[in-house]
Amino acid sequence: MDLAARLSRFRRPGLAHLPTPLEPMKRLTAHLGGPRLWVKREDCIGVEGLAGHAGPAYGVPHAATVEAIEIGARLETPVLDPVYSGKGLTGLIALIRAGRWTEDQDVVFVHTGGAPALFAYRHLFQE
């Protein structure tokens, strides 16, 4: 059964006015060596929160977050910021590297927004 069919079994509250598609993140999946990664912005069913990947403090980016944002920018993620969504991807990458999921599993990254915060941290990404 494919991911879309499995997800269709769950009731989904509407969190957006228009449906957004479930998009495969093929290049990021390939870069990280699996599992298959997907991104969807509106569905927040079955979200698992994990501590330990946020860095030293709120609003303080760290090297792993900057690396995650740069990997995402080179590959295909929506715009990420170093306060929320970038730290989320940091945790996801750390868990993938730690072997949390197998190559044949599907993982959905829920983009939490926060792109305007990126402008406050532009000095981290200028060469």
N, C-alpha and C positions, 0 to 999 in steps of 0.2 A: 504494500500500500504506500503510495507516495505521500509526501509531507502535506500537500494541500488536502488530500482526502482525510488524513489523520487529524488535521486542524479543524476540518469541517464538523467533527463530532462535538466540539466544544461550543458552548454558548458564548457569544461575543458581545459585550456591551459596546454600543457605539461611542467611540471617543473622538470621532472626527465627523465632519459634515459629509465628507466624500470618502469612499473606500480608497485605501492605498494598496497597491499590489505587494505581494510577497516577492521580493527580488533576490535572485541568487547572487552571491558575492564570489564569483568564480575565481577571480585573480587573487583575492585575499585568501580564499580556501587553498588555492594552489601554493601560494607563498608560505602559508603556515603548515602545509602538508595534511590538511583535513582537520576536523570533520567538515562536512559541507556547511557553509555559512549562508544565512539568509538575513535580510534586513526588512523590517516592517515597522512603520511608525505608529500605527493606531491601536494595535491589539496588545493588551497587557495581561493576558491570561497566563497563568503558570509562571510568573516571574520569580526568579530565585535571587535574592540579594545576598551578596557575600562581602564580608569585610576584609580589609587588609590590602587593598589595591588602590587606595585613594591618595596615597602619598603622605607627606608630613602634616598637612593641615588643609582645611577648606580654602579653596582659591589659591593654593600654592602648588603649582605644577612641579613635577619631578621628572627626571630623565626618562623613566619608563613611559610616562604619559606623552612627552614630546616625541619619543620614538613611535608610539602607537599612532599618534596623529600624522606623523610623517609617512608611516607605512600606509595608512588609510588614504592619504592624499595622493600617493604614488599609484595606488591600486584603484579603488572604486568606492570607498565609503562616502556617504553624505558628509558635508562639512562638520567637523568635530571641534569642540572647544576643550581647553585644558581644565575646566572646572567640573563639568558633568559628563558629557558624552565621551570625551577623550579618556577620562578615567574609567568609564565603563568598558571601552575597548581595551584599555590597558589590562583590566582584570580578565577579559575574555581571552586575550592573547596569552597571558600568564597561565590560565587554566588549560588552554590548548597545548602549550609547550610542556605543561606538567602531565599531559596524557589524560585529562579529565574525560574526554570523549574519544571514541574510536572514529576512524576514517569514514565508516559507513553510517554514522549518526548525523542527524540534522540539528543545527543550533540556530536559533533566531536571535539576532541582536536587535533590541528595541532601542531605536534612536530617541533620546530624551530631549532633543533640542539644545538650546544654549549657544547656537552659532554666533549670536552677537557678542558673546564674551570673548570670542577669538580676537577681536580687535584690541582688547585691553592687553593682550599677551603677544602682540605681533613681533615684539623684539626677540621672542624665542625662536622665531621661524625665519628671520631675515639673515641672509648670508652676507 
